[in-house]
């Protein structure tokens, strides 16, 4: 009987964590999220990516191309400095 308690307790703990993790968060209706999104869109996000090799080998070239594509796809909201 003692050996049954530990697996049963662990199963209950795992199930309660799964249920708590899968529950939906309450949604606010006051519009605070819309204002925060407007403020965030004013200033572009700048990221820095560095590669230790020269630009002329494929990974160096791909990093430049990837940075250019990210900037195009995000309409300039995200800029990656390489």
Buried (B, 14 or more C-beta within 10 A) or exposed (E): EEEEEEEEEEEEEEEEEEEEEEEEEEEEEEEEEEEEEEEEEEEEEEEEEEBEEEEEEEEBEEBBEEBEEBBEEEEEBBBBEB
